[in-house]
Amino acid sequence: MRAWTTLCAAAAALALLAALLATSLLPSGRLDWQADLIWHQPWRLWTGALVHWSWHHLLANLAGCLVLALLGWASEPGGRAALAWFLAWPLTQLGLLLQPGLHRYGGLSGVLHAGVAVLVVMLWQRKGRERALGAAIGLGLLLKLLSEQPLGAPLRTVIGWDVPIAPFAHLAGAAAGLLCSLLLLRGGKR
């Protein structure tokens, strides 16, 4: 549980720090994910998730970090789950290359979807109510992804959001989280 909540707190703190520094010291263009620069500036595989295009965007993703921290606190995912999520972070950003129309990206939402996928796999390996909770969260995640049509346009304007969203990032995150958790959590039952 400690590693999981530490990762949630680190993601939130770093995203907040990036937002505070973006206005003066460190422009977001030096950190955001950019398809043309990713191979020459690989740090963007990490920092792209820390850039947010508005305070509303940041606050929504900070709320997502809190939800994942609370789910981790309640389910005690363990160090292997935290490692799976940590490894899914850059894989999520790398997966964005599969959406050729997406040239720039910023935000934690893809990485947060990776965390949800890791929790689903971890809970699915348990018994009883925890397995049922994992199945319910997994079904919710699947329905959310399908409703967003992630294989369509790279950016979408959504009512209530002040920035366009990139649904493919959510799919890339969920896929990266699923892959990493299947590799690291096999046989990890309590």
N, C-alpha and C positions, 0 to 999 in steps of 0.2 A: 504494500500500500504506500509506503513511504516514497519509493522511487516513482510511482505513478503520480502522486500528488506533487512531488518535486518537479516533475516534467510539466505538469499543468501550470504550476506557479512560474516556472522558468519561461514557458511560452508566453504567458500573460505579461510577465514583467518585461521581457525583451520586446514584445510588441508595443507596450506602453512606452518604453524607452525610445524605440525607433520613432514613434509618433512625436515624442517631445523633442527629439533631435532633428526631425525632418524639417522643421521650420527654419533652422539656422545652421547647424553644424554638419549635418549629414543628409543631403537631399535624397528623397526616395528613389530617384533615378540611379543612385549608386548601389541600391540594395534590392530593388524589385526584380522579379523574374522577367528576363527578356530572352526570348528564343534565340536571337542572334548572338547573344553574349554568353550563354550558359556554358559553352565548352571552354571559353577563354577566361571566364570569371566564375569558377564552380562554386564559390561561396554563396552565389545566388540560389543554389539549391536549398540553402538554409535560410538566408535572409529574405528571400522573396515572400515567405510566409509572415514575416514580421511587419511588412509594409501594408498600411491600410490607407484607402483613398479618402476616407472621411472619418470624423469622430463617431458617427453613427455606425459605420462599418466596423471600426475598432471595438466599440462597446458591445456590439452583437457578438463578435468573436471572443471578447473577454467573458461574456456570459456563457458562451460555449465552453470555455476553459473551466469555468466554475461548475457547470453541469458535469463535465467529465471528471473533475476532481471529486465531486460529491458521489458520483457513481463508483469511482475508484475507492473512496472511503468506505462506501457501503459494501462493495463486493470484494475488496482486498485482492486486486489482480496479481500482485507479486512482481518481482524484478524481471522475469522473462517477458511478461506482458508489456512492461514499461520499455524494455529493450526492443521488443517488436515494434512498438509505436515510435520509438526514437529512430529506428532504422527506416520506418515507413515515411518519415518526414522528407528526406531528400528524394526518395523514390516517388513520392507524390508529385514533387516539383518536376522530376525527370519525366514522369508520365504526361505532363502537359505538352511535351513535344509531339505527342500523338494527335493533338488538336492543331492542325496546321494554321488555322485562322487566328489562333491566340498568340499574339506577339508579345504582350506584356501582361503581367499578373501580379497581384499583391493580395495578401490576406491569409489568415489562418484557417479558413473554412475547409480547405482540402485536407489539411493536416488533422483538423478536428474530426472529419469524417473517417480518417484513418484510425484515429483513437476509438471511435465508436465501433468500427469493424473489429478491432482487436478485442474490445470488451465482449462483443457478441461471440467471437470464437472461444474466448476464455470461459464465458458463462455457459456456452453450449456444452462444454466438456464436463460440466458439473451435473448434479442430479437435482431432481425435484423442482422447487420454486425457482432456483437460480437458473436452471436450464430453461424453464418456461419464460423467465424474464429475458434471457438471452434471445430466445426465439421471437418474443414480442418486439424487442428492440431491433433485431435483425429484420423482421418483417416491416417495421416502421421505416428503417433505413432504406430497404429495397423500394418501398412504395414512394418514398421521398425522391429517391434517385430517378425512378421511372417518371414521376410527375414533372420533373425538371427537364426531361428530354435532353440528356447530356450529350447526345451525339448530333444534336442540331447546331444551331448558330453558336459561335464561340462565346458571345456575350449577349445577355438578355437584360432588358429593362423590366423591373418588377415593381409593381405598385407598392409604395411604402419604403422603398430603398432609394437612397440618394446617389447610389453608384450602380452601374450595371453589374450583374453577377455572371460568373463563369461556371455554369453547371458541370462542365467537363472536369473541373478541379475537384468537385465533390466525388465524381465517379473515380477519378484517378486516386484520390485519397482512400476511398473505400476499398479499391482493388489493391493498393499498396498495403493497407492495413491487413486485409484478408491474407495476402500472400505472406507477409512477414509473420503474422500470428500463426498461420498453418505450419510454417517452417520452424518456429521457435516454441510453440506451445503444444506440440504433439506429445501426448502422454503426460501433460501437465495437470492432471486432475488432482483435486484436493483429496 
